[in-house]
Each structure stands twice: as structure tokens, then as C-alpha cells.
Amino acid sequence: MPAFHRRLGAFSAALAILAATSSGALAQKKYDIGANDTEIKIGNIMPYSGPASAYGVIGKTEEAYFRKINAEGGINGRKINFVSYDDGYSPPKTVEQARKLVESDEVLVIFNSLGTAMNSAIQKYLNTKKVPQLFVATGATKWNDPKEFPWTIGWQPNYQSETVIYAKYILKNKPDAKIAVLYQNDDYGKDYLKGLKDGLGAKAASMIVAEESYETSEPTIDTHIVKLKSTNADVFMNIASPKFAAQAIKKMAEVGWKPMHFLNNVSGSIGGVITPAGPENAQDIISSAYLKDPTDPQWKNDKGMKAWNEFLDKYYPEANRTDASVMYAYTVAQGLVHVLKACGDDLTRANIMKQAASIKDLELDGLLPGIKVNTSATDFAPLSQVQLERFKGGTWELFGEIMSGDVGG
């Protein structure tokens, strides 16, 4: 064999060895604390008790969904170990539970923990520890800050853009409105209020005639409603979590106050808010949606809704199917499963954030048609579109186009 061919043969053999070792390196499994060949440990914090305990169903639904995933073989052969703790909707307790999950349980990520003030209390800690704070269950605008907080990523459409959309609607349909605002006195309430003012622009000062804040420690908000009614406002912006939103709707009926009523999306649940308040008291309330409403007959034969019902039949039969929080939890759990599958055998925290920030046009069972999940390295807001809805009879009726609110300032 000529020397040239011998050299070429040796070169080809060397290339083959190099290729084999490279593919071996590529196929190598990579893990951070909380993941191994058989398990992925996911941490979660929910208000199973306290003033926001209506949201506890989110954690219960997620636990049921991960049981379904495990029964079907897990994620790339690994089972999800879901560790969820109660913080009673109290930031100091959230800090305690986050430390326990990271330092003692050694979870890979903290997923979908609920509440703006609660996530704010643990954001710096998790970012310093480089633990993903993934798909937080709050729509505060601050979660979309990849530069300052590269380990925190939101999920639902943000609060400010939601009230920007309501403001646009008011300016178009009731330009001479006198607006009364009830809001929760924390980051969540203030974020919504800022969006309303941004959306109204220069007219905010003259159109907003009253702002009443309440504390979550208050047993009832009846006195706030009576006070707001006395302003003779003809538009009411109800920025309240479920328990207080239901109280507001009920009290307004009692005192005979019937303004144009906007209800923030986080309290749009028929089972969790409208039923306790009395559907007869909620007629014509306007809200916004990005998820399919399980009570809406138009989704009866929808493929995604059928899958949701089959999941609940088997894994969470006692769930209240009129509670929008159950659909929310199912959808965000599907989002997490998508990210974990995309990670393949590289279950490092850095790769989880990389995959969570590289979602393209993801459609999930519970999202309204036309609404898709999209993220990038510079945009940590997975969902940014909503559609307006009005409560009629016993259900929400969607109207208008899919909209996104541009957040100013």
C-alpha cells in the first residue's frame, strides 16, 4: 500500500476514534444536585393555608399531573419527585421553605411557587444560589429581567399589560369614566395599578377618582366597597385575590352599586370566586383570559379539554372542574415537562434555564387557540397575550381579538 494511502488510512482511523470520543462526550449525562439517572427533584411552595388558600389547588393539581407523568414512564426515564410546602401566603415563611428545599431537600429547581411578595422574598437568594426560580405563579412584570435575575422566569401574562388592555377598553368605550380602584396593598396590587395608570396615560389623574388598598390580614373588605360606592364612580377596577374579589362582588350587590366592573384575571375562577359570590351578582363583569374556561360549552369537543378531563378522571377525580386554577396548574405543569424533556440528559440548572428561555410557539392543551408560549434569552415572559371576556349567565363569554398590552415605563 502506498505511503499516501497508509497515511490516509491512519488519518481516517484517527478521525473515527475522535468522532467516537466526541459522541461519547456528547452523550455523557450531566447532573446538578436534585437530578440523577432515576429522579428529578422539583421544589414548590404554595399557600395551602392562610388568606390565599384557594390557590392551594394549584399545588395539588401539579402533584397529580406529575403522578401521571411518572405512571407513563417519567421524563426520559426519570421520575419526578415533587416536594411541595405550605407558606400560608407569608413571605418570611416562604424564605424558610425555600431554604429547606434548596439546602436540605436539595431540589434541582423551585417551580411555580405562588405569590408576588412571596417570590420577591426569595428571588435574590435563589439567584445568588443559581437555583432556577421557574415559571413563578404570579404575573408581576419584574420576573422578566434576565439581566438582573437570570435564574427567575415568569409564566402568565403580566399584570401591567393586563390592566393596560382594560385601560384601552375604557378609553375607547367609556372615555368620560370615573374609575374607583380596589387593590391589594403589595407588589401584586401595585403592579396592576401601575398598568392601569400607564394605559390611561395623561387621563389617569382625572379619570381615577378613588384608590382603596386593603391588607390580606383584613377579615373583610366591606367597608372599602361602601367607601368606593360613595364616590359615585361608574367604573370599578377589582384588583383582588380570590377571597377578597368574591367579597367585593357580593358586597356591591348588597349595596346596589352597579358600575362597569373589571376583575383581574387571577380571580376569574368560576368555582373559586364567582360561585361563592353568587353568579347573579357577577353578570357583565369584564375580565381577561389566556386559558380555556372548563365551564364554557364551546370547548366540549376540544382535544385539549378532553385530555384535561381524562387526566382528572384518573389522577385527580375530586378536583373542582369549575375552578380555573386547576386548568392553570395543568398547563404550567405541561410547560415544565416540555422544558425537562428538552434538557435530555443534561439536567444541569444552567441547561434548564437555557431550555426555559428557548421556547418557540409552544401550544399547550389549556391555552386559548392562537395563544402560544415563546421565550428568548432576552425575553423571560412566556405568555403575553389575552382575550377579553364577559360573565353572562353562568359562564365567561370571550369577545374581541387576542390582544397584548404594551407596558409603558
N, C-alpha and C positions, 0 to 999 in steps of 0.2 A: 504494500500500500504506500503510495507516495506520501512524503512527509506532510505535504499540504493537507491531504485528506485525513492523515493521522491527527494533525493539529485541529482540524475542523471537528473531527470526531470527539477529541478531548474537550474542545470548546463546547460542543453540544451537550456532552455529558455534564460538564460543569454547570451549564445553563439549567439542565434538568434538575441537578442537585439544588441549585439556587432557587429554582421555581418551587421545588418540593419544600424546602425550608421556609420560603416566604409564605406559601399557602398554609404551612403548619403554623407559622406565626400569626397569620390572619385568623385561622380557625381557633386559636388559643382563647380559652374562656377568661374573661376579666370580671372580677367582682370587687365591690366595696362592701364594707360592713352591711349586713342585712340581706345579702344575697349569696346563694351557693348553687350547687348542682340541682338541689331539690326544692329550694324555697326562696320566695321573695317576701321580705317582711315590710309591710306597709303600716305606717302610723297614722292616726286620725284623732281629732279632738272635736267633740260635739256637745251642745247643751242638752243633755238628756234630762236635766233638771233645771229649775230656775225660770226666769221670765220669758225665755225664748225656747222652752222645752218642746213647743210644737215642731221645731226643726229636728228634733231627735230622730224622727222617722227617716231622715236622710242617711244617718249612720246605719240604721237597721236595714234599709234597702241596699246599701252598698255591701254590707256584710252578706246579705242574701245573694247578691249578684256574684260576689267572689266565690261563694259556695258553688254556684252554678258553673263558673269557670273552672274551678278545681275538679268538679264532678266530670267535666268534659275533657280532663287531661291537663289543665293548668295552662301556663304561658310557656311555650317552647319546652314543655315537660316539667316546669317548676310550679309548685303550688303557691298560692298567695296566702300568707299568714297576716290577717288583718287585725291590728291591735287598736281598739278604739276606746278612748277615755272620756269621761264627763268633766266639763269645766264649769257647769252651771251658768254659763254666759258671763263669766267673771275673769277679766284679764289676768289678775295675779294667779288664779288657778290654772289658766291656760299656760302661763310660763312654767309652772310646776309640772304640768302634764307633758309639755314639750321636752323639758329636761329629762324627764323619766323615759320618754320614748327614745330620745337620742342617746342618752348616756347609760341607761340601764337596760332597756329593751333592745337597743341597738338596731333601730329600724333603718331601712335604706332611704326612705323618703317620708315626709309628712304630707299627706294627701287630703285636700278638700276640707280642711278644718274651717269651722264656721265662725263668722262674725268679723266686722271691720276692726273694732277695738281689740278683739282677741288676737287677730292675726298681726295687727300693728305691734302688739306687745311682744311677739316672738320673732318678728321679721329680722331684726338686727342679729339676734342670737343665731338663727338658722343660717343667715348669710355669712356670718363670721365662721360658723362651723362647716360651711359649704354643704349643707343638707338641703336638697330640693324642697321648697315650700310650694307644692304642686297643685294647680287648679283650685286655689282658695275659694271657699264658699262665701264670697262677698263681692259685690260689684264696684267696690271703691276704685277710683281712677288710678290710685297710687300703685297698684300691683303691676302696672305696665311701665316699669322703669328699669329696663335691662342694664343700663349703665351703672346706676347706683346699687341696684339689688338684683344681680344676675341669677340668684337662686330662688327668686319668687316669681310665680306666674299666675295670672288670674284665670277665670273661666267665663263667667256670664257677661253679657253686655254691661258696660259700666254705668254707674248711677248717674253721672253727669250727663252722658249722652242721652239717657232715657228722659230726664227732665228737659233737656234741650228740645227733644221731639214734642213733649207736651206743650212747651212754650210756643213752638212754631204753630201748633194746632190752635192754641188760644189766640195768638196774634192774627191768624187767618179767619177764625170763626167767631171770635168774641173780642175784637180789638179794644173795646172800652171796658174790659173786665176789671172787677175789683176782687183781687185774689187774697184769700186767707190761707196761711200755711201752718200745718201742724207737723213738727219734725222731732225725731228722737235726738236728744242732746248728746251726740257723739259724732265720731268721724263719718259714720254711715249717713246720719241725718244731714249733717253739714255738707257732705258731698252732693247729695241730691239738691239741697237748697242752692248751692253754687251753680249747678247746672241750670236750674230754673232761671236764676238771675242772668247768667250768661246768655241763655236763649232769648230772654226778653230784651236784653241789651239796655239801651238808654231808657226804655219804658219801664224797667223793673221798679225804679223808685216810686213812680206814680201808680203803677198797677198793683203792687203788693201792698195791701192796706194793713195786714197784721201777720206777725210771725210768733207762733207759740211753740216753745220747746217743752218736752216732758222728759222725765228721768225714768229709766226702766224699773227703778225701785218703787215708783208710784203704783198703788193698787189699781187706780182707775184714772182715766183722763177726762171724765165727765165735765169737770169744771173748765177745762181748756176748751171743750166744744161749745159750752154755753157762752164763754167769753168771745170766741171767734164768731158765733152767730150774731152777737150784739154789734158787730162791725158792719152788718148788712152786706157782707161780701157775697158776690154771686158766682164765684169760682172757689172751690176748696181743693187744696193740694194735700193729700193724705200721705205723709211720709212716715209711716209707722210700721213696726214689725207686727206679725200676725195677731197676737193677743190684743194689742192696742188698736190696730186697724179695725178689728171686729167691734171693739168697744165704741170706736168713733162712729161707725156706720149705724150701730144700734142707737146711740145717744142722739144722733142727728135726726133719726126718725121720731124719737120721743119728743124732741123739742120742735119738730116741724120745720127744720131747716133743709131746704132743697136746692142748694147751689149746683152748678155743673161740678161734678166730683171726679177728681183724678186720684187713682190709687196706685201706689208704686208696685212694680212687678213682683217684688219679693213677698207681697201679701195678697197676691191674686188667687190663691188657692181656694177653690170652692169648698172642699172639705174642711180646710184649716181656718178659713176666715168667713166666707160668705154664709155657709150653713149656720155656724154659731151666731152670726149677726142677724140672720133671717133674710133669705133671698128676696123677700118682698121689700126689704129696706135697701137693697143693693141695686135696684133697677136703674139702668142707664149710666152706671159708673163706668168711667173710661180707664183702661189700663193698657199694658202692652205685653206682648208675648213673643217668645222665640221658641217655645216648646209647644207640642201638640197638647191640647186640653183633653184629658181622658173622658170628660163628660160630653164632649162635642160629638154628636152623631155623625158628622161628616167623616170621621176617622174610623168608623165601624169596620170597614173592609180594608183599611190601610195595612200594608205589610209590616211596617214598624210597630204599629199599635197591636197587631196580632202577636208579634214576637214578645212585646211587653207583657201582654196578658198571659201568654204561655209561661213566661218566666215567673210571674207572680203566682199562677196556679200551682206551680211545682215547688217554688222556693220561698214564697212569702204570701201564702194564701190569706192570712189575716190582714194584709195591707188594706188601707182605705184608698180605694182606687179613684176617689174624687179629690184626693189630696195631690196638688201639683208637685209637692216636694218629692213624692215617690217617683214621678217621671223625671224630675231634675236629677235625683240621685242615680237613677238607672243610666241616664245619658252621660253624666260626668264619669261614672264608673266605666262605661264603654270607652270614653276618651282615654282613661288611664290604661286600659287593656291595650288600646291601639299603640300607645307610647311604649309600653313594656314589650310588646311583640316586635316593634320596630328596633328595639335595642338588641335583639338577637341574643348572642352570648356575651355581649359587652354590657354587663349590668353594673357599670360604674355610675356614680352620681353625676359626673360630668356628661356622660353619654345620655343619661336620662334627660338632662336639661337640653342637650343638643337636639334630641328627638322631639321633645316637647315644643321646641322653638323651630321645628321644620315641618309643621303640619300643613298639607296642601289640600284644600277643597274637600275636607273630610265630612261625609254625610253620616249622621247617626239616626237611629230609629226614632228618637223622640223630638228631633228638631223639625220645625215647620219647613215645608218644601221651599227651596231657594235659600235657606239659611245654612251656611257651611262653616266648618272650623278652619281657620287659617292663622298661622303664626310665622314669624321670622325672627332672626337674631336681633332685629331692631324693633319688633312689634310683639309684645307679650300679651296681647289681647285676643284670645282665641275666638270669641264671638263678639260681633259689633253691630248686628242687625236685629231689628224688632219689627213687629207689625202691631198697629193699634187694635184694640178690641173693646167691645161694649157689652155690659152684662144685660141680657134680655131673658125674661122668663126664668129658666133655671140654668142657663149656660152663658159662656162668653161667645160673642159673635165677632169674628175678625172682620176688619174693614180697612180699606185703603191699601197702599202699596207697602212692600217691605222697605223699611227706612233705616238709615243710620244717622245718628246725631253727631255733628261736628262739635267737638268740645273746644270752646274758646278759652284762651288764657291759661 
